[in-house]
Amino acid sequence: MTLPIAGKPAAAKGPVPQGEALLRGIERLRKELDAVILAHYYQDAEIQEIANFVGDSLQLSQQAAATSAKVIVFCGVHFMAETAKILNPDKQVLLPDLDAGCSLSDRCPPEQFARWLEQYPGHKVVSYINCSAGVKALSDVICTSSNAEKVVQSFPAGTPIVFAPDRHLGAWVGKKTGRELVLWPGFCIVHEQFTERQLTKLKVRHPQAKLIAHPECDESVLAMADYVGSTRGLLEYVKSSPAKSFIVATEVGILHLMQKARPDAELIPAPPSSGCNCAICPYMRLNSLEKVYLCMRDRAPEITLPEDLRRRALEPVRRMLELSATGRP
């Protein structure tokens, strides 16, 4: 699988401003379009700084569902912008770079997933939000890493359940809930790289550090962690913990807000097995301030969906939001 290095910006219609002029241009376009800029924690720090809201997948879905803005500029990856469109058929949804995909979503094509599901008649289908609209449309309910336990527990005990597309998150949820889940064999290319061996070495060098990990990591990594949680959960843990040092096993974009919340703390990014000293999602980093400006200026790239597909995908997404809002187990 070839990963993107740089995305393709919109066709040039004049020079792109730089520096402070770029920031002023984005603000001007935000007002002219009546736009809201939503950004994931894994975006570059400069994008997080200009966003109206920064959050994890659940928070961003909730914000997309609640916004009154006419245009949603989604600084994240394709499935996130699709989810915003599923929830907002009458709003324009812009994604700064259409090449900003997701390894989990890409490895679970809807047609292949549909054929695989034929092996499990009678099973309820819980799909992680990191999937395409086509996979969402084949699901009973969507979940995020912050509410996956609650979603699985919303089904009566003994209900057979398929969980897709992340096998590590599914295994963690199964262990936490005591449910046997049939797992689609997908994984995140960032979180898959964290290994018990590398983290053991790091713990030896930083014995006082708390190891915190995202549940997309391998089970051996999660077993070592002092805390396992969603990106928002990891951020909240760092905010509230009395510890002064943290080893963070997730995409390094989250360190920006962690450091702002805890300037007194040492934040140590967990090393991936690839040998570099940081874990960066190549898809998330395709977005840039220049592309945010261009997509607002040119009103493109725009996310669109066939209405029949959007309607089928809407119900499982809406069910997720209802479960998160009601506080049901």
Backbone bond lengths (Angstrom), bond angles and torsions (degrees), N, CA, C in turn:
res aa  C-N    CA-C-N  psi(-1)  N-CA   C-N-CA  omega(-1)  CA-C   N-CA-C  phi
1 M - - - 1.467 - - 1.519 109.70 -
2 T 1.326 117.58 125.40 1.457 121.60 -179.11 1.517 109.67 -92.11
3 L 1.301 116.48 124.37 1.452 120.97 -179.11 1.519 110.30 -89.69
4 P 1.334 116.87 146.85 1.465 119.45 179.08 1.513 111.29 -70.44
5 I 1.306 115.24 146.49 1.462 120.43 175.22 1.525 109.57 -105.18
6 A 1.295 115.86 -43.16 1.458 119.64 177.74 1.509 108.69 -146.20
7 G 1.329 116.93 138.71 1.452 120.36 -179.85 1.514 111.21 -83.65
8 K 1.322 114.66 174.26 1.452 120.41 -179.23 1.523 109.63 -100.09
9 P 1.309 118.78 117.45 1.461 120.07 179.40 1.522 111.28 -71.40
10 A 1.319 115.88 165.09 1.458 120.14 177.37 1.527 110.24 -63.09
11 A 1.329 115.12 157.00 1.455 120.76 -179.57 1.526 109.90 -57.24
12 A 1.324 115.90 137.70 1.459 121.02 -174.04 1.525 111.44 -68.10
13 K 1.326 117.24 133.86 1.459 122.86 174.59 1.523 108.70 -129.32
14 G 1.308 115.99 34.51 1.453 121.14 -175.46 1.508 109.50 127.63
15 P 1.298 116.58 165.75 1.471 120.22 -177.32 1.525 112.16 -66.31
16 V 1.320 114.76 147.07 1.465 121.22 175.67 1.522 107.64 -89.32
17 P 1.316 118.69 124.58 1.472 119.57 -179.96 1.517 111.20 -63.59
18 Q 1.293 116.55 159.72 1.460 121.54 -178.34 1.527 109.80 -125.72
19 G 1.335 114.74 162.84 1.453 120.46 175.24 1.518 113.32 60.37
20 E 1.318 116.57 -136.36 1.456 121.59 -178.87 1.518 111.90 -62.97
21 A 1.338 116.82 -31.42 1.462 120.18 178.93 1.528 110.87 -64.84
22 L 1.326 116.90 -34.74 1.469 120.84 177.33 1.528 110.37 -65.25
23 L 1.324 116.53 -44.73 1.463 120.49 179.48 1.526 110.49 -63.70
24 R 1.338 116.96 -40.40 1.474 120.03 177.98 1.526 110.52 -65.84
25 G 1.335 116.24 -36.85 1.463 119.90 178.89 1.518 111.97 -65.02
26 I 1.318 116.43 -41.43 1.472 120.51 177.94 1.523 109.90 -63.94
27 E 1.325 117.62 -42.59 1.458 120.65 -179.81 1.523 111.17 -65.45
28 R 1.330 116.52 -39.47 1.466 119.85 178.59 1.519 110.40 -63.19
29 L 1.340 116.87 -45.18 1.465 120.66 -179.38 1.530 111.10 -67.01
30 R 1.314 116.79 -36.01 1.464 120.12 178.21 1.538 109.69 -58.65
31 K 1.320 116.48 -42.88 1.466 120.14 -179.55 1.532 111.19 -72.00
32 E 1.325 117.10 -42.99 1.465 120.80 -178.33 1.521 111.88 -62.39
33 L 1.329 116.42 -38.64 1.467 120.94 -176.33 1.521 112.79 -88.33
34 D 1.319 117.17 -8.42 1.465 121.09 -168.87 1.527 108.36 53.50
35 A 1.342 114.91 57.66 1.471 121.71 -173.48 1.515 111.19 -106.78
36 V 1.329 114.95 151.80 1.453 122.19 170.31 1.525 107.26 -116.64
37 I 1.315 116.66 136.29 1.460 121.64 178.76 1.522 108.24 -105.68
38 L 1.333 115.55 116.73 1.462 122.63 178.40 1.518 108.86 -106.77
39 A 1.308 117.70 135.94 1.469 120.81 -177.55 1.522 110.92 -135.26
40 H 1.320 115.25 140.93 1.462 120.84 175.73 1.515 109.76 -82.66
41 Y 1.342 115.61 156.33 1.461 121.40 178.68 1.525 112.96 -57.58
42 Y 1.325 117.93 -22.86 1.465 120.83 -176.14 1.529 113.14 -88.13
43 Q 1.309 118.05 2.87 1.452 120.84 176.87 1.529 110.47 -74.92
44 D 1.338 116.02 160.17 1.457 120.35 175.38 1.531 109.85 -55.88
45 A 1.310 115.75 149.20 1.461 121.20 -177.39 1.528 112.11 -55.71
46 E 1.329 117.59 -38.99 1.465 119.78 -176.87 1.526 111.42 -66.18
47 I 1.330 117.59 -29.73 1.462 120.41 175.89 1.519 110.09 -75.11
48 Q 1.325 117.47 -41.18 1.458 119.82 176.90 1.531 110.93 -57.61
49 E 1.330 115.75 -35.98 1.463 120.22 -176.20 1.529 112.95 -68.91
50 I 1.333 118.31 -27.90 1.473 119.53 -177.80 1.532 112.28 -98.99
51 A 1.331 117.42 -3.40 1.461 120.94 -177.53 1.525 111.58 -74.32
52 N 1.328 115.82 149.02 1.462 120.64 171.41 1.520 111.31 -71.24
53 F 1.341 115.41 -30.65 1.456 119.99 -179.45 1.517 109.38 -150.76
54 V 1.331 115.70 136.74 1.464 122.34 176.41 1.526 107.29 -121.00
55 G 1.333 117.04 132.81 1.457 118.47 -178.86 1.508 112.73 -167.24
56 D 1.349 114.69 -173.88 1.463 120.34 175.90 1.519 108.28 -90.78
57 S 1.330 116.77 -175.70 1.466 120.27 -173.38 1.520 112.73 -61.17
58 L 1.338 117.09 -40.08 1.468 119.39 179.50 1.521 110.80 -67.38
59 Q 1.311 116.66 -47.14 1.464 119.68 -179.84 1.533 111.03 -60.70
60 L 1.314 116.80 -41.12 1.462 120.56 -178.99 1.526 110.93 -67.70
61 S 1.338 117.20 -36.96 1.469 120.30 176.10 1.527 110.13 -64.08
62 Q 1.310 116.37 -42.16 1.461 120.50 179.00 1.519 111.18 -64.04
63 Q 1.334 116.37 -41.32 1.459 120.17 178.32 1.529 111.22 -65.82
64 A 1.329 116.50 -41.16 1.459 120.63 179.05 1.521 110.91 -63.06
65 A 1.337 116.46 -37.77 1.466 120.48 -179.60 1.522 111.59 -70.18
66 A 1.328 116.93 -28.60 1.460 120.65 -172.52 1.528 114.15 -97.42
67 T 1.323 118.17 -15.43 1.462 119.64 -171.21 1.527 112.73 -66.69
68 S 1.325 115.46 145.88 1.460 121.42 174.42 1.529 111.37 -102.26
69 A 1.334 116.41 -0.15 1.465 120.51 179.80 1.522 110.60 -64.21
70 K 1.321 116.90 152.39 1.457 121.58 -179.90 1.529 111.97 -81.98
71 V 1.334 116.54 -26.05 1.467 121.88 -177.35 1.523 108.52 -129.18
72 I 1.324 116.00 133.75 1.460 121.83 175.89 1.524 108.28 -110.49
73 V 1.314 116.46 117.69 1.462 121.72 174.54 1.525 106.24 -99.30
74 F 1.337 115.82 111.48 1.458 119.88 -172.06 1.521 109.96 -102.49
75 C 1.315 116.08 106.63 1.457 122.08 177.71 1.529 107.82 -92.57
76 G 1.309 113.65 87.27 1.452 122.37 -178.54 1.516 107.07 -165.30
77 V 1.322 116.54 -135.84 1.459 120.17 178.44 1.532 109.69 -121.75
78 H 1.324 115.24 174.90 1.458 121.05 -167.36 1.523 113.28 -58.23
79 F 1.340 118.17 -45.10 1.463 119.05 -176.49 1.522 111.43 -63.61
80 M 1.337 117.67 -29.82 1.459 121.22 178.86 1.526 110.74 -68.98
81 A 1.333 116.09 -44.16 1.460 120.10 177.76 1.530 110.44 -66.28
82 E 1.338 117.26 -36.73 1.465 120.68 175.42 1.522 110.76 -60.14
83 T 1.325 116.75 -42.88 1.463 120.51 179.56 1.517 110.42 -61.42
84 A 1.329 117.10 -40.72 1.460 120.58 176.99 1.521 110.90 -61.46
85 K 1.333 117.07 -39.00 1.469 120.75 178.71 1.519 111.10 -70.16
86 I 1.322 117.29 -38.25 1.461 121.08 176.48 1.531 110.25 -56.02
87 L 1.325 115.69 -40.46 1.463 121.56 -177.97 1.526 113.46 -83.31
88 N 1.331 116.93 -16.90 1.468 121.22 -173.89 1.527 111.58 -135.41
89 P 1.327 117.44 70.15 1.474 118.93 -176.31 1.521 114.05 -63.06
90 D 1.329 117.23 -24.49 1.470 120.29 -176.93 1.521 113.58 -95.50
91 K 1.329 117.06 1.21 1.454 120.70 178.22 1.526 110.19 -105.58
92 Q 1.315 115.63 151.73 1.460 119.38 173.47 1.523 108.68 -83.89
93 V 1.332 115.45 129.21 1.463 121.55 178.53 1.524 107.97 -114.15
94 L 1.325 115.89 122.58 1.461 121.92 -178.27 1.521 109.79 -112.94
95 L 1.321 115.82 140.19 1.468 123.03 175.37 1.521 107.13 -120.96
96 P 1.328 119.18 121.53 1.467 120.14 -174.58 1.524 114.45 -54.62
97 D 1.339 118.44 -33.47 1.460 120.96 -179.79 1.526 109.34 -141.45
98 L 1.318 116.99 116.37 1.471 121.39 -178.33 1.519 112.75 -65.83
99 D 1.324 118.01 -19.01 1.462 120.60 178.23 1.531 112.39 -78.08
100 A 1.329 116.64 -4.16 1.468 120.16 179.90 1.531 108.80 -76.04
101 G 1.317 115.85 86.81 1.451 121.90 -177.49 1.517 111.55 -99.46
102 C 1.329 116.40 -151.02 1.461 121.88 -178.81 1.519 107.92 -156.66
103 S 1.324 116.62 130.92 1.461 120.21 -177.62 1.521 111.28 -63.30
104 L 1.320 117.87 -35.57 1.460 120.86 178.06 1.522 111.03 -65.00
105 S 1.319 116.05 -48.32 1.452 120.39 -179.53 1.529 111.52 -64.71
106 D 1.329 115.96 -43.42 1.465 120.15 -177.60 1.524 112.46 -63.84
107 R 1.329 117.26 -30.02 1.466 121.18 -177.57 1.528 112.93 -87.96
108 C 1.320 116.22 8.63 1.469 119.85 177.73 1.530 109.14 -134.07
109 P 1.337 117.37 71.19 1.465 120.56 179.32 1.533 110.57 -64.09
110 P 1.324 118.40 139.44 1.463 120.64 -176.72 1.535 114.13 -55.67
111 E 1.333 117.17 -41.41 1.462 119.66 -177.99 1.531 110.77 -64.57
112 Q 1.313 116.63 -43.02 1.462 120.58 178.52 1.525 110.94 -67.90
113 F 1.321 116.11 -38.48 1.462 120.29 179.10 1.531 110.67 -64.23
114 A 1.331 116.25 -41.33 1.465 120.22 179.54 1.525 110.98 -61.60
115 R 1.331 116.98 -42.48 1.473 120.02 178.21 1.523 110.85 -65.03
116 W 1.314 117.27 -39.71 1.466 121.80 179.97 1.530 110.95 -64.54
117 L 1.335 116.51 -38.73 1.457 120.65 -179.36 1.524 112.50 -64.35
118 E 1.317 117.34 -23.07 1.466 120.34 179.18 1.523 111.96 -61.14
119 Q 1.336 116.39 -21.31 1.462 120.20 178.11 1.528 112.10 -75.70
120 Y 1.332 117.49 -11.74 1.455 120.64 -172.39 1.532 111.50 -128.26
121 P 1.333 117.12 60.85 1.469 119.51 178.44 1.526 110.64 -63.41
122 G 1.307 115.57 142.43 1.457 120.04 179.18 1.507 114.59 85.43
123 H 1.324 118.18 -5.37 1.460 121.43 178.92 1.536 110.57 -84.60
124 K 1.312 115.75 142.06 1.452 120.51 168.88 1.523 107.91 -79.60
125 V 1.307 116.38 147.58 1.464 120.87 -175.53 1.528 109.44 -114.21
126 V 1.340 115.03 114.11 1.464 122.32 174.56 1.521 107.13 -106.06
127 S 1.316 116.61 119.36 1.463 120.18 -179.73 1.520 110.35 -116.69
128 Y 1.310 114.14 132.00 1.466 122.66 173.44 1.517 107.73 -61.37
129 I 1.312 116.67 143.98 1.458 121.02 -175.55 1.528 112.61 -60.38
130 N 1.338 117.08 -19.79 1.467 121.92 178.09 1.520 110.44 -74.86
131 C 1.313 116.86 62.84 1.468 121.95 179.54 1.519 108.22 -151.54
132 S 1.315 115.53 165.87 1.464 121.25 -177.47 1.524 111.31 -74.81
133 A 1.325 115.69 166.06 1.467 120.69 175.05 1.520 110.52 -59.81
134 G 1.336 116.80 -33.20 1.456 120.38 178.94 1.512 112.67 -63.80
135 V 1.328 117.41 -40.48 1.464 121.48 177.27 1.522 110.32 -72.13
136 K 1.323 117.13 -38.82 1.471 119.64 176.43 1.526 110.44 -58.03
137 A 1.340 116.17 -39.50 1.461 120.50 -178.54 1.521 112.38 -66.49
138 L 1.326 118.29 -20.24 1.463 123.11 178.57 1.528 112.08 -92.05
139 S 1.328 117.30 1.74 1.458 122.52 -171.56 1.524 111.74 -105.21
140 D 1.340 114.89 158.62 1.462 120.40 174.39 1.515 111.25 -87.39
141 V 1.315 116.35 -35.13 1.462 120.47 179.21 1.525 108.48 -156.64
142 I 1.321 115.79 147.42 1.458 122.98 178.21 1.528 107.87 -100.07
143 C 1.314 116.35 153.36 1.460 120.85 175.78 1.515 109.50 -137.75
144 T 1.313 116.30 166.25 1.460 122.40 168.85 1.524 107.06 -121.75
145 S 1.305 116.79 174.62 1.466 118.79 -179.93 1.524 111.72 -66.06
146 S 1.327 117.36 -21.89 1.467 119.90 -179.31 1.523 113.18 -84.36
147 N 1.331 118.46 -18.18 1.468 118.99 -178.71 1.532 113.15 -128.22
148 A 1.336 117.53 11.42 1.466 120.46 -174.75 1.530 112.21 -60.36
149 E 1.330 117.00 -40.55 1.469 119.51 178.39 1.529 110.65 -60.56
150 K 1.307 116.04 -46.81 1.461 121.09 -178.80 1.532 110.78 -61.36
151 V 1.319 116.39 -41.80 1.461 120.21 -179.07 1.525 110.76 -64.06
152 V 1.328 117.27 -46.93 1.467 120.26 179.83 1.522 110.52 -62.95
153 Q 1.317 117.29 -39.87 1.461 120.86 -179.09 1.520 113.10 -73.08
154 S 1.337 117.32 -11.34 1.460 119.64 177.72 1.525 111.61 -70.96
155 F 1.332 117.61 -16.85 1.457 121.69 176.53 1.531 109.71 -89.81
156 P 1.328 117.62 141.57 1.473 119.97 179.88 1.524 111.34 -57.17
157 A 1.328 115.87 148.27 1.468 121.24 177.16 1.519 109.75 -54.31
158 G 1.310 115.62 139.16 1.448 120.83 179.83 1.517 114.69 91.31
159 T 1.337 116.85 -9.67 1.465 120.04 177.56 1.525 109.71 -67.86
160 P 1.328 118.35 124.49 1.465 118.84 177.21 1.528 110.37 -70.89
161 I 1.330 116.38 132.99 1.467 120.96 -173.02 1.523 110.68 -131.74
162 V 1.320 115.36 134.52 1.460 123.09 168.79 1.520 107.24 -98.64
163 F 1.346 116.14 136.16 1.464 120.75 178.42 1.526 108.66 -122.73
164 A 1.323 116.29 128.09 1.468 121.01 -178.74 1.533 108.58 -143.98
165 P 1.354 118.64 162.48 1.461 125.43 -7.14 1.529 113.98 -100.40
166 D 1.361 119.23 3.14 1.469 120.06 -175.28 1.522 111.54 -96.92
167 R 1.329 116.36 114.52 1.461 120.61 -176.69 1.530 112.38 -69.53
168 H 1.320 117.04 -31.83 1.465 119.83 -178.58 1.530 111.03 -72.39
169 L 1.330 116.47 -46.52 1.458 119.49 175.63 1.527 110.15 -60.52
170 G 1.340 116.60 -42.69 1.454 120.27 179.66 1.520 112.40 -61.11
171 A 1.337 116.88 -42.46 1.466 120.66 179.31 1.526 110.51 -65.17
172 W 1.323 116.90 -39.90 1.464 121.21 179.12 1.532 110.72 -65.17
173 V 1.335 116.74 -43.63 1.465 120.90 178.68 1.528 110.55 -64.77
174 G 1.332 116.74 -40.64 1.454 120.16 177.72 1.520 111.61 -60.27
175 K 1.314 115.70 -41.79 1.461 120.48 179.78 1.527 110.92 -67.47
176 K 1.318 117.63 -41.31 1.456 121.67 -177.93 1.530 112.14 -69.59
177 T 1.329 116.50 -33.74 1.461 120.45 -175.70 1.518 113.22 -97.67
178 G 1.339 116.98 -13.26 1.455 120.36 -175.47 1.518 113.45 73.90
179 R 1.329 116.90 16.84 1.472 121.62 179.92 1.518 110.29 -97.09
180 E 1.330 115.23 145.78 1.461 120.36 171.94 1.528 107.83 -90.11
181 L 1.324 115.49 116.40 1.459 121.07 -178.00 1.523 110.11 -112.79
182 V 1.319 116.26 138.70 1.456 121.02 171.90 1.523 106.99 -84.35
183 L 1.330 117.60 122.67 1.458 121.82 -169.66 1.523 112.59 -107.59
184 W 1.325 115.94 128.45 1.465 121.00 167.24 1.537 106.81 -69.65
185 P 1.341 118.19 138.38 1.470 120.40 -171.26 1.529 114.82 -83.83
186 G 1.325 117.85 51.71 1.457 120.38 179.60 1.519 112.26 -100.05
187 F 1.336 115.73 166.24 1.462 120.58 177.86 1.520 109.76 -158.62
188 C 1.332 115.26 160.80 1.465 122.51 177.43 1.522 109.05 -89.26
189 I 1.313 117.48 132.70 1.463 120.80 -177.03 1.520 112.93 -67.72
190 V 1.343 117.54 -20.25 1.462 120.42 177.05 1.523 110.35 -83.57
191 H 1.309 117.07 -55.16 1.468 120.78 -174.61 1.524 112.88 -70.69
192 E 1.325 117.43 -25.05 1.470 121.10 177.80 1.532 111.47 -63.94
193 Q 1.326 116.84 -22.40 1.467 120.29 -174.19 1.527 114.18 -82.30
194 F 1.316 117.68 -14.05 1.459 119.13 177.86 1.525 109.11 -76.19
195 T 1.327 116.51 131.15 1.462 120.22 -176.06 1.522 111.31 -126.22
196 E 1.327 114.92 152.60 1.460 121.12 177.24 1.530 110.63 -57.96
197 R 1.313 117.00 -39.85 1.472 121.46 -177.49 1.530 111.08 -62.30
198 Q 1.322 116.74 -49.00 1.465 120.79 -179.15 1.527 111.21 -64.65
199 L 1.317 116.71 -40.76 1.456 119.96 -177.87 1.523 112.11 -72.11
200 T 1.321 117.08 -31.96 1.464 120.18 175.52 1.525 110.35 -62.15
201 K 1.325 116.61 -43.49 1.465 120.94 176.93 1.530 110.89 -59.78
202 L 1.330 115.39 -41.97 1.459 120.18 -178.45 1.523 111.13 -67.95
203 K 1.320 116.42 -38.46 1.471 120.29 178.56 1.529 111.39 -65.01
204 V 1.317 117.37 -33.78 1.466 120.61 177.46 1.523 109.91 -63.80
205 R 1.335 116.76 -39.86 1.464 121.01 -179.87 1.530 112.57 -76.07
206 H 1.356 116.23 -24.29 1.467 120.59 -178.46 1.524 109.06 -132.03
207 P 1.319 117.91 70.20 1.470 120.81 -172.89 1.525 114.30 -64.86
208 Q 1.318 118.13 -23.34 1.460 120.62 -179.10 1.525 112.92 -87.94
209 A 1.317 116.86 -8.87 1.465 120.50 -175.37 1.527 111.20 -75.13
210 K 1.327 115.56 141.05 1.456 121.66 172.77 1.530 108.75 -84.80
211 L 1.326 116.25 130.41 1.456 120.72 177.03 1.520 108.26 -92.16
212 I 1.331 116.29 119.64 1.463 121.06 178.10 1.522 107.93 -119.88
213 A 1.337 116.57 139.87 1.466 120.18 -170.63 1.523 111.37 -142.24
214 H 1.311 115.24 148.05 1.461 122.99 174.71 1.524 108.51 -81.91
215 P 1.342 118.63 143.10 1.467 120.17 -177.22 1.527 115.52 -69.27
216 E 1.332 118.32 -0.31 1.459 120.19 170.88 1.529 111.50 -78.29
217 C 1.337 116.94 -5.90 1.462 120.64 178.09 1.530 110.51 -76.00
218 D 1.327 115.38 161.98 1.458 121.56 177.84 1.529 110.99 -62.00
219 E 1.328 115.54 152.44 1.469 121.63 -178.37 1.524 112.13 -56.27
220 S 1.336 117.89 -37.02 1.469 120.54 -179.49 1.520 111.88 -64.84
221 V 1.333 116.90 -31.98 1.462 121.48 176.61 1.525 110.21 -73.73
222 L 1.318 116.19 -44.15 1.468 120.30 -179.03 1.524 111.25 -62.88
223 A 1.344 116.66 -33.21 1.472 120.74 179.59 1.529 111.35 -65.13
224 M 1.330 117.24 -26.33 1.466 121.76 -179.84 1.522 112.72 -83.72
225 A 1.332 116.31 -20.90 1.464 121.00 -167.06 1.522 112.54 -71.88
226 D 1.325 114.96 144.77 1.459 120.99 171.87 1.523 110.96 -77.95
227 Y 1.338 115.37 -25.70 1.462 120.23 177.82 1.523 108.57 -150.48
228 V 1.335 116.49 137.59 1.462 123.30 175.61 1.521 107.94 -120.89
229 G 1.322 116.87 129.52 1.461 118.48 179.77 1.512 112.70 -169.63
230 S 1.314 115.23 171.22 1.459 122.34 175.98 1.520 109.94 -63.55
231 T 1.315 116.95 173.07 1.462 119.31 178.30 1.523 110.78 -57.98
232 R 1.318 116.70 -42.50 1.466 119.58 176.63 1.530 110.23 -63.96
233 G 1.327 116.43 -41.96 1.455 120.12 179.37 1.515 112.27 -61.13
234 L 1.324 116.40 -41.30 1.463 120.64 178.24 1.527 110.68 -63.20
235 L 1.323 115.92 -42.67 1.465 120.44 178.95 1.529 110.76 -62.27
236 E 1.311 117.10 -45.70 1.461 120.55 -179.21 1.528 111.10 -65.44
237 Y 1.338 116.53 -35.95 1.470 119.84 178.42 1.523 110.61 -62.18
238 V 1.333 116.12 -45.58 1.469 119.99 179.55 1.529 110.49 -63.74
239 K 1.329 116.95 -39.93 1.468 120.39 179.43 1.525 112.26 -59.89
240 S 1.332 116.10 -40.34 1.460 120.12 -170.83 1.531 114.55 -97.74
241 S 1.326 117.61 -15.06 1.460 120.43 -176.14 1.527 111.61 -75.08
242 P 1.329 118.16 141.34 1.467 120.77 175.14 1.527 112.66 -76.62
243 A 1.335 116.78 -9.10 1.464 120.09 -178.79 1.527 110.28 -62.66
244 K 1.320 115.45 154.82 1.462 121.47 -178.39 1.526 112.90 -108.62
245 S 1.331 116.40 -4.03 1.459 119.99 -176.77 1.522 109.26 -144.04
246 F 1.346 116.20 136.81 1.457 121.41 -176.83 1.525 110.26 -138.51
247 I 1.326 115.85 133.83 1.458 121.87 169.34 1.526 105.95 -97.07
248 V 1.319 116.83 121.34 1.463 121.16 -170.61 1.528 109.71 -109.64
249 A 1.337 115.64 112.42 1.464 121.41 -178.72 1.524 110.16 -101.59
250 T 1.315 113.94 75.82 1.461 122.27 172.02 1.527 107.00 -163.71
251 E 1.328 117.21 -176.62 1.460 121.43 -179.75 1.524 109.70 -61.55
252 V 1.335 116.31 138.29 1.466 120.46 -169.31 1.523 114.31 -70.42
253 G 1.334 118.23 -10.79 1.459 119.51 178.87 1.514 113.52 -57.69
254 I 1.332 116.66 -29.65 1.459 120.77 -178.97 1.523 112.11 -66.67
255 L 1.338 117.30 -20.78 1.462 120.24 -177.65 1.532 112.11 -64.69
256 H 1.322 117.38 -23.47 1.467 120.12 -179.11 1.522 110.66 -60.81
257 L 1.321 117.75 -53.27 1.462 120.14 -179.84 1.519 112.12 -73.89
258 M 1.328 117.08 -30.31 1.463 119.45 175.31 1.519 110.61 -60.58
259 Q 1.327 116.12 -44.49 1.460 119.63 -178.03 1.511 111.17 -68.55
260 K 1.337 117.58 -35.52 1.459 120.61 176.75 1.528 110.73 -65.22
261 A 1.355 115.26 -38.28 1.471 119.38 -179.21 1.521 112.31 -75.84
262 R 1.340 116.45 -31.61 1.463 121.07 -176.92 1.526 110.47 -131.99
263 P 1.314 117.97 70.71 1.468 119.81 179.99 1.526 112.77 -63.04
264 D 1.336 116.14 -16.78 1.459 120.60 -179.79 1.528 112.64 -85.43
265 A 1.320 117.67 -9.09 1.464 121.19 -172.60 1.531 111.94 -96.97
266 E 1.334 114.79 149.89 1.460 121.74 172.58 1.532 107.83 -91.14
267 L 1.323 116.67 121.36 1.457 121.92 -179.78 1.525 108.84 -110.72
268 I 1.321 116.04 118.80 1.466 121.63 -174.60 1.520 108.96 -113.38
269 P 1.336 118.66 109.76 1.470 119.10 178.20 1.518 111.14 -67.33
270 A 1.318 116.95 132.11 1.460 120.71 178.23 1.519 109.55 -65.20
271 P 1.340 118.35 137.14 1.469 120.67 -178.13 1.527 111.29 -82.50
272 P 1.331 117.99 129.80 1.453 119.87 174.66 1.520 111.03 -74.81
273 S 1.319 116.66 162.45 1.462 121.40 -177.94 1.517 112.98 -70.47
274 S 1.347 117.11 -10.91 1.467 120.26 -178.86 1.521 112.35 -70.08
275 G 1.339 117.24 -14.39 1.455 119.79 176.03 1.506 115.17 104.33
276 C 1.346 118.69 -15.43 1.466 118.95 177.16 1.525 108.86 -78.30
277 N 1.306 116.97 171.52 1.463 119.95 -174.35 1.518 112.80 -98.22
278 C 1.323 116.78 14.38 1.459 118.69 178.76 1.521 110.03 -154.77
279 A 1.329 115.91 161.57 1.459 121.79 179.87 1.520 108.66 -114.20
280 I 1.311 115.30 108.70 1.459 120.94 -176.84 1.524 109.62 -122.49
281 C 1.340 116.44 129.59 1.462 120.32 174.72 1.524 108.67 -77.39
282 P 1.344 117.78 118.28 1.464 119.31 -177.37 1.522 112.65 -66.89
283 Y 1.321 116.74 -24.30 1.465 120.04 179.61 1.526 111.25 -76.07
284 M 1.326 116.84 -47.29 1.464 120.78 179.76 1.526 111.19 -57.56
285 R 1.344 115.91 -35.58 1.459 119.30 -173.88 1.523 113.47 -84.92
286 L 1.329 117.91 6.06 1.460 119.42 174.45 1.526 111.45 -72.37
287 N 1.321 116.55 -27.02 1.463 119.47 177.73 1.526 109.80 -73.59
288 S 1.309 115.66 150.01 1.467 121.78 178.90 1.525 108.02 -150.30
289 L 1.325 115.86 166.22 1.467 119.04 177.11 1.517 111.59 -59.57
290 E 1.332 116.24 -39.04 1.470 119.70 179.53 1.526 110.97 -61.65
291 K 1.331 116.80 -41.05 1.468 120.39 -179.82 1.523 111.79 -72.61
292 V 1.330 116.50 -31.44 1.469 119.19 173.50 1.531 108.87 -61.43
293 Y 1.314 116.59 -46.61 1.465 121.23 178.69 1.525 110.68 -60.61
294 L 1.328 117.57 -47.82 1.463 121.35 -177.23 1.522 112.19 -63.22
295 C 1.321 117.01 -41.80 1.471 118.08 -177.14 1.531 110.61 -68.12
296 M 1.321 117.00 -31.25 1.459 119.84 176.99 1.531 110.84 -76.43
297 R 1.313 116.44 -39.00 1.463 119.80 178.78 1.517 112.10 -64.74
298 D 1.352 115.97 -42.97 1.459 121.51 -173.77 1.530 113.05 -97.31
299 R 1.347 117.08 -3.65 1.470 122.51 -176.79 1.531 110.74 54.63
300 A 1.309 116.21 39.63 1.466 122.67 -178.06 1.528 108.07 -164.95
301 P 1.337 117.64 150.50 1.459 129.72 2.83 1.540 112.03 -71.21
302 E 1.319 114.91 140.03 1.450 121.56 179.76 1.525 110.16 -109.61
303 I 1.322 116.35 140.04 1.459 121.97 177.41 1.526 108.87 -88.97
304 T 1.312 116.21 124.48 1.459 121.52 176.34 1.527 108.89 -129.52
305 L 1.320 116.29 153.66 1.456 122.17 179.24 1.525 109.73 -140.28
306 P 1.331 117.81 143.42 1.474 119.63 171.18 1.524 109.22 -58.79
307 E 1.313 117.55 138.14 1.457 120.39 -173.18 1.524 112.93 -62.33
308 D 1.339 117.95 -36.52 1.466 119.21 179.81 1.529 110.94 -65.71
309 L 1.340 117.10 -38.90 1.459 121.00 177.05 1.520 110.37 -67.42
310 R 1.305 116.73 -43.45 1.466 120.45 -179.93 1.525 110.84 -59.00
311 R 1.323 116.75 -43.59 1.469 120.26 -178.75 1.526 111.50 -64.77
312 R 1.334 116.82 -40.37 1.469 119.95 179.87 1.522 111.19 -68.40
313 A 1.323 116.66 -34.50 1.471 120.59 179.01 1.529 111.60 -77.18
314 L 1.334 116.94 -23.93 1.458 120.71 -175.64 1.526 112.71 -64.48
315 E 1.326 117.36 -42.56 1.466 119.82 -173.67 1.531 112.71 -60.88
316 P 1.339 119.99 -48.90 1.472 118.36 177.89 1.517 113.53 -65.68
317 V 1.332 118.38 -30.78 1.476 120.56 175.97 1.525 109.82 -69.90
318 R 1.327 115.93 -43.50 1.467 120.03 178.63 1.529 111.26 -62.58
319 R 1.326 116.26 -37.55 1.463 120.23 177.74 1.526 110.52 -62.07
320 M 1.322 116.89 -41.08 1.464 120.71 177.12 1.527 110.81 -59.44
321 L 1.322 116.80 -46.36 1.453 120.74 -178.41 1.520 111.21 -65.84
322 E 1.333 117.08 -36.08 1.469 120.44 178.16 1.524 110.91 -65.48
323 L 1.324 116.94 -43.80 1.463 120.95 179.29 1.528 111.13 -63.27
324 S 1.340 115.59 -38.65 1.467 119.56 -179.55 1.515 111.41 -69.93
325 A 1.346 116.97 -32.50 1.455 120.78 -177.25 1.510 112.59 -79.50
326 T 1.345 117.03 -33.49 1.464 119.75 -173.97 1.513 113.07 -81.52
327 G 1.337 116.45 -20.48 1.456 119.21 -177.38 1.515 113.33 75.22
328 R 1.329 116.90 13.16 1.454 119.47 178.26 1.518 110.25 -65.93
329 P 1.360 117.15 153.68 1.459 119.52 -179.14 1.499 111.23 -67.06
